[in-house]
Amino acid sequence: MQALIVSLLVIGCAVYAAWTLMPAAARRALASKLLKWPLPAFAATRLRRAATASSGCGCDGCDHAPAKVQAKTQVVTFHPRPPR
């Protein structure tokens, strides 16, 4: 029984690590293919979220981009070091 539990834990950890380290494009493609299977509701909602493209706001943790980001221009002044 211990061997079965340990095997399930190792397989689960390997799947989680592979999913986390997978490129986003491959993750979207795999999630789209897995959504065609009959899955439980909790798994389908996570896969649906992974199958949608990123919002482009720079973080993958939010589900929407900010309303309007105003870029502020700043002048950068370089001061060269005096020769030694």
BELSULCOR-V312720 format. One record per backbone hydrogen bond with DSSP energy under -1.0 kcal/mol. CO is the residue of the C=O (numbers start at 1). NH is the residue of the N-H. If there is no record, write none. Layout:
CO_NH + CO_NH
This chain:
1_5 + 2_6 + 3_7 + 4_8 + 5_9 + 6_10 + 7_11 + 8_12 + 9_13 + 10_14 + 11_15 + 12_16 + 13_17 + 14_18 + 15_19 + 16_20 + 17_21 + 23_27 + 24_28 + 25_29 + 26_30 + 27_31 + 28_32 + 29_33 + 30_34 + 31_35 + 33_36 + 34_37 + 40_44 + 41_45 + 42_46 + 43_47 + 44_48 + 45_49 + 46_50 + 47_51
